[in-house]
């Protein structure tokens, strides 16, 4: 399994940005893709996740209403549309795969994910 995140960059406060996560070498039927972020000096935190099977989604409270996660199973891509960005959204963003996902709950903790992509830096200027 390989994941590659892209789309980070510098954006002004209240701006928008779309992150992409390319998932390759994946043969599982049922899994979840999550987005995490880690700001300087802070612990990694879960942002959002999506089930590949039914597209059900979860958002952490700090991003609810501003971020939208989506997937394109045919292209094996997962996206994170970020709008109304704030300086506190500045972080390295990672996508990850939970290959043991059963649908019983939304995996939002780092330990629930077993494959990680490299991060992409998002910087929101005030």
Secondary structure by P-SEA (a helix, b strand, c coil): cbbbbcbbbbbcccbbbbbbbbbccccccbbbbbbbbbccccccccccccccccccccccccccccbbbbbcccccbbbbbbcccccccccbbbbbbccccccccccccccccccccbbbbbbbcc
